[in-house]
Amino acid sequence: MRILIEPAELASLLGTAARPVVLDVRWTLAEPDGRQAYRAGHVPGAVYVDLDGELADHGVTGEGRHPLPGEAAFTTAMRRWGLHDGDPVVVTDDAGGTSAARAWWLLRHAGVDDVRILDGALAGWRDAGLPLETGDVEPVPGDATARFGSMRMIDLDEADALASSERGVLLDARAGERYRGEVEPIDPRAGHVPGAVSAPTADNLGPDGRFLPAEALRERFGALGIDGEHPVGAYCGSGITAAHEVAALAIAGFDAALYPGSFSQWSRRPERPVATGATPEGDAPPA
């Protein structure tokens, strides 16, 4: 299964019968509505994806800040994007793939076999000297159907069990300062799931904003205790950038489960302890 596509390869496919559906998932915590940035310039033909509205279901309570959408709602979104069953898809953003990976994960979970992340994201496209298109793209609706079940995920109790196990690894994909509990800009408590290992998503990328080579990623994750034999899970703040971690692990040859509720769910459960500090169990016993 190929995870990535190079800008030049995508450019060569545009305008051909093999053209993939291109989705632009422009989103950040600071600017969750990316439509204005999308309209200012995107890969030609790319359809804007509303991460908050189409890649999450905010009607669900108790499951973190970005609960996964239901199968029916995601089917509606896929059809709005112009998707038909069997279509290849490329997802991108302007943040190194960290938000686009949420669409990658959900589409794979929905049974779409050929989904790739644009390596280097929009910056890589620009750096290659490739053209941008402005305005909105409104595709003819498709008829694809989401059939969830192709990707592994874990719930709060399973994440706890994995973090507590000596035969598995739970990775925390947030920035190191959030893992250590030095800052917490949005969730009610600072720190991390006791036993989780710090593995910032940013470290999946090189200075050029592209994913590290597979061998480098294998070394990175191997140093964090991942051996390919024992279970691996990943979480972040609300299940967005953790999908990027799952993608990086797949490039490295490791199969990992996503914890969608992530720390935004965990930190809102007062009965769940939170550790602070640089080590998995924290500098002191979790409060």
C-alpha distance (Angstrom), angle and dihedral (degrees) to the residues before:
residue distance angle dihedral
M1 . . .
R2 3.79 . .
I3 3.79 114.0 .
L4 3.80 102.1 -178.0
I5 3.77 139.7 46.0
E6 3.80 126.1 -162.5
P7 3.83 119.7 -126.2
A8 3.81 91.8 -118.4
E9 3.80 91.9 52.0
L10 3.79 92.2 49.5
A11 3.80 91.0 47.6
S12 3.80 90.3 52.6
L13 3.82 90.6 54.0
L14 3.79 96.3 50.5
G15 3.78 110.1 99.2
T16 3.82 93.4 21.3
A17 3.79 131.5 102.5
A18 3.82 87.4 -106.5
R19 3.81 92.1 58.6
P20 3.81 110.9 142.2
V21 3.78 125.0 -140.0
V22 3.82 104.3 -100.4
L23 3.81 118.1 -148.5
D24 3.81 123.8 -166.5
V25 3.81 111.7 -154.1
R26 3.81 99.2 -173.9
W27 3.83 105.7 178.7
T28 3.80 141.6 130.3
L29 3.80 133.7 168.0
A30 3.81 88.4 -110.8
E31 3.83 93.8 46.7
P32 3.80 109.7 22.9
D33 3.82 93.9 167.4
G34 3.80 102.8 68.9
R35 3.79 98.2 170.7
Q36 3.81 95.3 105.1
A37 3.81 91.6 51.8
Y38 3.81 89.8 45.7
R39 3.80 92.0 52.1
A40 3.80 90.3 51.0
G41 3.80 91.2 61.1
H42 3.80 138.9 -23.6
V43 3.79 141.4 155.6
P44 3.83 106.2 -68.7
G45 3.79 110.2 -89.2
A46 3.81 94.5 10.1
V47 3.80 115.3 148.5
Y48 3.79 118.1 -139.3
V49 3.81 115.0 -117.5
D50 3.80 119.4 -156.2
L51 3.80 102.5 -141.3
D52 3.80 95.2 -167.5
G53 3.80 94.0 44.3
E54 3.81 102.9 35.1
L55 3.81 107.3 22.8
A56 3.81 95.7 45.3
D57 3.80 139.3 39.2
H58 3.79 110.8 -137.7
G59 3.79 90.6 -177.4
V60 3.81 88.7 75.6
T61 3.81 114.4 88.7
G62 3.77 130.2 -154.7
E63 3.80 95.1 22.3
G64 3.79 100.3 96.5
R65 3.80 133.2 -94.4
H66 3.81 96.3 -54.8
P67 3.81 110.2 32.6
L68 3.78 113.7 -172.1
P69 3.80 115.6 -96.6
G70 3.78 119.0 -111.8
E71 3.77 122.1 -104.3
A72 3.82 94.6 -105.1
A73 3.81 94.0 48.7
F74 3.79 91.6 47.7
T75 3.79 90.2 49.6
T76 3.82 88.2 55.4
A77 3.82 90.3 50.5
M78 3.81 93.2 47.9
R79 3.79 90.3 51.8
R80 3.81 92.2 48.7
W81 3.80 88.1 54.5
G82 3.81 89.0 56.6
L83 3.80 95.9 -109.2
H84 3.79 123.4 160.9
D85 3.79 124.4 -171.6
G86 3.79 108.2 -85.2
D87 3.81 96.4 23.6
P88 3.81 116.7 138.2
V89 3.81 113.5 -125.1
V90 3.81 134.7 -157.7
V91 3.80 119.5 -164.5
T92 3.77 125.9 -161.4
D93 3.79 143.7 163.4
D94 3.79 136.3 171.5
A95 3.80 96.0 -100.6
G96 3.79 107.7 74.2
G97 3.79 92.8 -82.9
T98 3.80 93.7 -63.9
S99 3.81 94.5 128.9
A100 3.81 96.8 27.3
A101 3.80 88.3 60.2
R102 3.82 88.9 68.2
A103 3.82 88.5 62.3
W104 3.83 89.9 43.7
W105 3.81 90.9 54.1
L106 3.80 95.3 44.8
L107 3.80 93.6 46.9
R108 3.80 90.9 49.7
H109 3.82 88.6 46.8
A110 3.82 88.5 50.9
G111 3.81 91.1 56.3
V112 3.82 101.3 -98.7
D113 3.80 103.5 146.1
D114 3.82 101.9 -166.0
V115 3.80 109.9 52.0
R116 3.78 120.7 141.1
I117 3.78 135.2 -179.5
L118 3.80 117.0 -131.2
D119 3.80 102.3 -115.4
G120 3.77 110.2 -127.9
A121 3.82 89.7 14.5
L122 3.79 119.1 -134.6
A123 3.79 92.3 -28.6
G124 3.81 89.3 59.6
W125 3.80 90.1 49.2
R126 3.81 90.6 51.9
D127 3.81 93.0 44.7
A128 3.81 89.1 54.5
G129 3.80 88.2 58.6
L130 3.79 93.1 -116.1
P131 3.80 121.5 153.9
L132 3.78 126.9 -100.2
E133 3.77 128.0 -146.1
T134 3.81 124.3 -144.7
G135 3.79 132.6 -148.9
D136 3.79 129.1 29.6
V137 3.79 129.9 -40.9
E138 3.81 114.2 -149.0
P139 3.82 108.5 -173.5
V140 3.77 127.2 -159.5
P141 3.83 104.2 -95.1
G142 3.79 116.3 -98.6
D143 3.78 132.5 -145.6
A144 3.81 103.5 -131.4
T145 3.79 118.8 141.3
A146 3.80 125.6 -146.7
R147 3.78 114.9 -130.5
F148 3.78 106.7 -178.0
G149 3.77 122.8 -150.9
S150 3.80 108.3 76.0
M151 3.82 97.1 102.9
R152 3.78 128.5 57.4
M153 3.78 121.9 -119.0
I154 3.78 136.8 171.7
D155 3.79 132.4 -149.2
L156 3.79 129.9 -136.3
D157 3.81 95.4 -82.4
E158 3.79 92.7 46.2
A159 3.81 90.8 49.2
D160 3.82 88.9 51.8
A161 3.79 91.4 49.7
L162 3.79 92.1 48.2
A163 3.82 93.3 48.9
S164 3.81 89.6 49.1
S165 3.80 94.7 47.9
E166 3.78 125.3 95.9
R167 3.80 88.6 -153.3
G168 3.79 99.0 59.9
V169 3.80 143.1 37.4
L170 3.79 131.7 -129.0
L171 3.80 111.0 -161.7
D172 3.80 123.8 -152.6
A173 3.81 107.0 -148.5
R174 3.81 97.1 -170.2
A175 3.80 124.9 106.2
G176 3.78 114.2 -75.1
E177 3.79 94.8 -111.5
R178 3.80 91.1 57.6
Y179 3.81 91.4 46.7
R180 3.81 90.2 51.4
G181 3.81 91.3 48.0
E182 3.80 94.9 -119.4
V183 3.81 91.5 126.8
E184 3.77 135.2 9.9
P185 3.79 113.9 -177.9
I186 3.79 100.2 -179.4
D187 3.81 117.2 5.7
P188 3.83 123.1 80.8
R189 3.81 97.7 -117.4
A190 3.79 131.2 35.6
G191 3.79 125.1 -132.7
H192 3.79 135.2 46.1
V193 3.79 144.5 -76.8
P194 3.82 105.4 -75.7
G195 3.79 108.8 -103.6
A196 3.81 95.2 20.1
V197 3.80 118.1 130.8
S198 3.81 121.2 -130.7
A199 3.81 111.9 -116.4
P200 3.82 109.6 157.0
T201 3.78 114.1 -150.0
A202 3.81 90.0 -134.3
D203 3.81 89.1 68.2
N204 3.81 90.2 64.5
L205 3.80 87.4 72.0
G206 3.77 133.6 67.0
P207 3.81 125.3 -133.1
D208 3.81 88.3 -86.0
G209 3.81 91.8 60.3
R210 3.80 92.8 -111.5
F211 3.78 125.3 123.0
L212 3.78 114.1 -91.5
P213 3.81 114.8 -107.3
A214 3.78 115.7 -84.7
E215 3.80 93.4 -106.3
A216 3.81 92.0 51.9
L217 3.80 90.3 49.3
R218 3.81 90.3 49.5
E219 3.79 89.1 53.6
R220 3.81 91.6 46.8
F221 3.77 94.6 51.6
G222 3.77 93.7 38.3
A223 3.80 88.9 58.3
L224 3.81 87.5 54.8
G225 3.80 91.7 57.5
I226 3.80 101.5 -94.1
D227 3.79 111.6 140.1
G228 3.80 104.6 165.9
E229 3.80 92.1 -113.0
H230 3.80 103.0 75.5
P231 3.82 128.2 57.3
V232 3.80 121.4 -86.2
G233 3.79 129.9 -163.0
A234 3.79 132.6 -179.8
Y235 3.79 134.0 -155.4
C236 3.80 137.3 169.6
G237 3.80 132.3 170.7
S238 3.80 98.1 -53.2
G239 3.80 108.9 -11.3
I240 3.83 97.7 -83.8
T241 3.80 107.8 102.6
A242 3.81 90.8 28.7
A243 3.81 85.9 71.9
H244 3.82 86.5 60.6
E245 3.80 87.6 54.3
V246 3.81 90.5 51.4
A247 3.82 89.0 50.8
A248 3.81 92.0 49.7
L249 3.79 90.2 48.9
A250 3.81 89.5 51.0
I251 3.81 90.5 52.0
A252 3.81 87.3 52.2
G253 3.80 90.5 50.9
F254 3.81 98.7 -104.3
D255 3.79 125.5 125.7
A256 3.81 111.8 -140.0
A257 3.78 136.4 179.0
L258 3.80 123.6 -130.3
Y259 3.80 120.8 -130.6
P260 3.83 98.4 -151.2
G261 3.82 97.2 -172.3
S262 3.81 89.8 54.4
F263 3.79 122.8 165.7
S264 3.81 93.3 -32.9
Q265 3.81 87.4 66.7
W266 3.79 97.1 36.7
S267 3.82 95.3 49.2
R268 3.81 91.7 52.5
R269 3.80 92.4 58.5
P270 3.82 105.6 84.5
E271 3.79 91.7 -163.4
R272 3.80 90.7 61.7
P273 3.81 114.8 86.0
V274 3.80 121.7 -130.3
A275 3.80 124.1 -150.0
T276 3.80 125.7 -151.1
G277 3.77 131.0 -161.9
A278 3.77 135.2 52.4
T279 3.81 99.5 -65.0
P280 3.81 127.2 76.3
E281 3.81 94.2 -111.2
G282 3.80 92.9 38.6
D283 3.78 133.5 -121.0
A284 3.80 90.3 -74.8
P285 3.81 134.3 18.2
P286 3.81 108.3 -68.7
A287 3.80 113.4 -95.6
